[in-house]
Amino acid sequence: MKILCLSLVIFCGNYAFGQAQKINGVGELRLGKTEAQILQILHLDKNKIIDKDTLTDNELLYYYAANTVVRVAPISKNHTDYHIPAYNFANNVLHNISLTFYEDTLIAIHTFCEKNDINEAFTNAFKDKYTDYKNYDWSYESSSGFQIQEGSRWNSGNENIKVECGDSGLEPGYNSKAEAYSYFSFFIENTKKLDEMNETPKSSVF
């Protein structure tokens, strides 16, 4: 599966005037929470979750569209992924979410949207609220053609929490069916520093 594991979806922290911004969650979804806590927050019934060994991008988008929650068998001994069609919080909604747990701890939230970014409104609101970010762009040669990518990276207030969003696709002019997609990712970079998550401020209701 080619989902970006830049190891969503998305972590907002308290940000007061005169203070550095802190980003560690969105709504009640926060890095460092346990699998049981997240399932409770999302009101998920384990008996209604579909289990799969693997998922292709097309299968994942199908389940998102069908409003079906999918759990993927551990990608390694200590990892489990959940794929959630949407999360509603305050006056916002986040679509096409992948949650990654490491040893029962939430370490990453990624979003994956093909072609048209259905999370564009959320991204714009996020940028308005958290203004300490830098834009980037880069490109590379792949088997499908010349890939281009552009996006933004935030200062999360914690060097171990990475927050970024972007768009990826082929350079105009290539005749290929390679995917174009948008993503928003929030993740703990070093799982050996999970204890530091207990020192980060609680998330605001962004």
Salt bridges, closest charged atoms under 4 A:
ASP51 OD1 - ARG71 NE 2.58
GLU159 OE2 - LYS193 NZ 3.91
GLU164 OE1 - ARG153 NE 3.20
GLU179 OE2 - LYS2 NZ 3.29
GLU189 OE1 - LYS162 NZ 3.75
